[in-house]
Amino acid sequence: MMVGVLGANAETRPQYGGVLHVAMRGVPVSLDPANSDQPDSFARRSITMLVFDTLVIMDESARVQAWLATSWQVSEN
């Protein structure tokens, strides 16, 4: 057990490339992130979260914070 711990250090560089395998309970019909009313929407959301980035995120206090968006406006209606 200690051998594995000793082999890793803080200077280990990330490895890019390769293949990521993700287990899913279902097969999504579509990967369109705007089409979330299908019965496979949980499987599609799980995949699209790995593929697409979001405009805003929620912080620890549940406040909306900018992510890709640089600004936004709230409509009166």
N, C-alpha and C positions, 0 to 999 in steps of 0.2 A: 504494500500500500504506500509506503513512504517513497518508493522508487518513482512512482508516477508523480508524486508531489514535488520531489526534488528535480524532476525533469522539466517542469513548467516554471517560467519566470515572468516577470512583468514586462520584459522586452519581447515576448513572443509576438510576432507580426501576424496580422490577419491573413488568411488564405483566401484568395479570390479565384473564381472560376469553379468548375465542377458541376455537379448535379445535386439538387435538393429534392429529396423524396418526402412527401407529406401524406400521411394516412388520412383518408376522409371516410365518413360514414355513408356518403351518397355521392352521386356524380351530378354536377350541375348541368342544367340544360344549356345555360349561357353564362358567359363571364361579364356581361354588361352590368356595371355597378349601379346603373340607374334603374334597372329592372328588378326590384326587390320584392315584388308581390308573388313570386313563383314559389311552389312548395319546397324547392331546393335552395331557398334564399340563405339559409345558414351555411350550407356548404359553399355557396358562391361568395358570401361575405368573408368566409375564412380564407379563401383563395385570393380574392381581390385585395384583402389587407396585406398580403405578401407581395402583390404585384404593383398596386397603385398607391400613391401617396395622397394625403388629404389636405384640404385648404386650411382647416382649423383643427385644433385639438382641445381637449378638456384638461385643465390642470388638476392638481390634487384637491383644490377647493371647488371643483366643478365649474370653473369660469372658462369661457371660451378664449383661447389664445391663438394668435396667428401661427400658422405653420408654413404652407406655401403661399397663402394669401398675404398681400402686403397691406391691404386696407379693405373695408367693406362698409356699406351703409344699410341701415334698417329702414324699410319702407313703412310708410304710415298705414298702409292697408295690409 
